[in-house]
Amino acid sequence: MTNPKAAMLVIGDEILSGRTRDANMHFIAKELTKHGIDLSEVRVVADTPKSIVTAVRALSDAYDIVFTSGGIGPTHDDITADCIAAAFDRSIGVRDDARALLKAHYDKSGQELNDARLRMARIPEGATLIDNPVSTAPGFKLDNVYVMAGVPVVFEAMVASVLPALTGGAPLRSKTLRLMRGEGDVASPLAALAAEFESLSIGSYPFQKDGVYGTNIVIRGANGAQLDAAMTRLAEMFL
């Protein structure tokens, strides 16, 4: 069975400006790998409606699953929910179940559910809520797009709530061989190895230590027997 293909859309001017370092892509890549879902593309877009809508439509059409992070908070530039609604030609408004979650949360903390906070209850028509055990304000799923918060601790909690319901394939395994040789010395043998094991992903990652160049060879795949065979061949080539 072929593993499902996923994409991620990171939304926010703060990412593109360098003010915020994105941690969510790294987290979800690891989680999807363990779940047997291949993360095949990641895009980062600014907080502009056209950019978000265009990217959502393209990624939704191209992949089995799309995850977004960012832009579902209470401020004026949190426009992701509106853009998702626009991408799927759906209406959007404050939904009773989302409002009830927020009201209970803010009542408990002694804070007012004001108009700004109520923005987080605006959900596109037909969407399913995603649980947020950290700060209550929900994400949502519409069609094959999972819309989640940008704050890493909340994003991670939302991912944990949706992953069990996703159908994955075979989890990817990886093995690494560290060589004290430059990429130029290993390129030709690696090309031959890649041709021999076409179902595996074989990558080379250079490094430098004490003035000496080296290369980490990483082989990834779902078939354990093939992975072991490829590592054996790799060792025969260089050790």
N, C-alpha and C positions, 0 to 999 in steps of 0.2 A: 504494500500500500504506500502511495506517495504521501509524504507529510504535507499537511496544510501549509499554505504560504501566508505570511502575515507582513504587514507594514506598520510603521509608526509615524505619526505626525506630531511633531513638537511645536507648540504654538507659543510665541511670545517675543516681543521686542527685547526683553531683558536677556534672552539667550543669544540673540543675534548681536547685541551690543557688547557682549562679554561681561556684563554685570553679574550674570548668574551662570554657573557651570551646571550643565544638564547632567543629572545622575540617573534619570529615569530610563533612558535608553539602555544604559549598561545593565540596570537591574532587570528590565523585562527581557533583554536578550538572553540572559542566563536562565531566567525562569522558563521561557519558551523552549529553549534548547532541552531542558530537563523534561518538558512536557511533550516533546516530539512535534513542535510547531516551528517551522523555519522562518526566522525574521529575515526578510529578503530586501527590504528597503526602509530607510529612515529619511524623512524630510523635516526641515525646520523652516517655518514661515513666520512672518511678522503678524502683528495684531491688525491686519487689514482684511475686511470682509472678502474682497475678491480673491486674495491669496488663499484664504482658508477654504472658501467654497470650491475653488478650482482644484486644490489639492485633495480635498475630501472626495470629490467626485472621481478624480483620476485614480486614487488609491483604492476606493471602494470597488471600482470596476475591475481593477487589475489583480486584486488579492482576495483570498478567502476571508481574512479578518483584518481589521484596521483598529489600531489603538491610538487615541489622541491623549495628549497631556497639556494642561494649561488652559487658562481663559474661562473658567467656570465659577469664578469668585463673585464678590459683591460690588466690584468697582466698575466704573464706566467703560473701561477698556477690556472687561471680561465679556467678550462677544462670541465665544465659541458656540454656545447653545443656539444663538440666533443663526449663526452660519451653518451649523449642522441642519437646522430646520430648513434653511434656504437651499442647501445642497440636495435635499430630498423632497423639496416642494411641499413642506408640511407647515402647518400653523404652529405657533408657540404661545404659551401663556402659563401663568401660575397654576400648578396642579395641586389638587386638594391633599393627596397623600404626601407629596413633598413638603407642602406648607405645614402639615401636621407634624412631620418629623422635626422641622426647624422650630416650630412653636414649642414643642415639648423640650427641645434642647435649650432654647433661650429662656424659657420659663424656669427651668431647673437651675440655670446659672444666674438668674435674676437680671437678665438683659432683655432689652426690647427687640422684638422682631420688627425692625424698621424697614423702610422701603428698600434700602440698600441690601440688607440681608435677605429680603424676600425675593430679590433677583435670583438667588440660588435655587428657588423653587420653580423657576420658569423652565418647563420641559417641553420638547417638541411633541406634537401629536403622534401617538402610537409608540412612543419610546417606553422601554422597561427600565426601572430604576436600578442603579448599582449601589450596593450598600457601602456606607462610609462609617466604620466603627470608630474612627478617630475624632472627627469633628462634625459628624452627622449629615452635613450638606451632601446630597447624593450626586453621583455621576449618573449616566444613563447609556443605554444601548439602543441604537436605531439602525435597523437593517443589519449590516455586518460591521458596524462601527461602534466601538466602545469608547465613550467619552469620559475622561477621568481628570482628576485634579493635577496641578503641576507641582504642588508641594510634595517632596519625595515620600515623607512618611505616610501621607494620605494616598498618594498614587500606589505605593506598595501594598497598602491595606486593600485598596480597590482591586488590584491585580489578584491578590489572594482570594478575593470573594468571587471573581469570575472564572479563574482558571479551572476549577473542578468541573465546571459545566461545559468546557470546550473539549471537543474531540481531537486528540492529538494522534500522532503516529509513533514511530519508533524513536525513543530519545537518542540524540547524537552523543557519541563518545569521542574522545580525542586522546591522542598520545603525542608526546613531544620528544624529539631527540635534539640535544644541544651539541653543536659542532663548533670547534674553534677554527672555522674556515669562513672566508668571505662568500657572499652570494655568488660572485663571479665564478668561484671554484665549484659550486654545487649546482649551478643552474642546469647544465646539460643532463647530469644524472637524474635530477628531479623531474625534468621534462619526460624522460623515459619512464620513470616510475609513475607519473601521472597518466601516461598513455596506457600503461599496463593495468592500472587500477582506476578505471574511468568513473566508477561509482563513488569514489572517495574524493574529499576535498583536501588538497595538499598545498600548504602555504609555507613560505619562508619569511622569517622575520629577523633582520640583521640587528646586531648589537656591537658595542665596543667595550672592552674591558682591559684596563692597563695598557692601552695603546694597541691592543690586538683585536682584529675584527673576527666576529663569529656570527653564526646563524642558528636560530632555533627553527627546526623543521616540525611543523604541526600537521598531523594527519587527522581528519575528522570523518566520521561516518556512522551509520546505524548498524552496519553488519560487522559484528565483533570478529568473526573469523577472517573476513577480508582485512579488517584493520590490523589484526595481529600479523597476517601474512605480509602486508605492506611494510610494517615496522621491521619485520625480519629481513626483507629485501633491502630496506633502507640501511640497516646495520651492516649488511653484507657489502654494500657499496662504499661505506665510509669508515668502518671500524676494522 
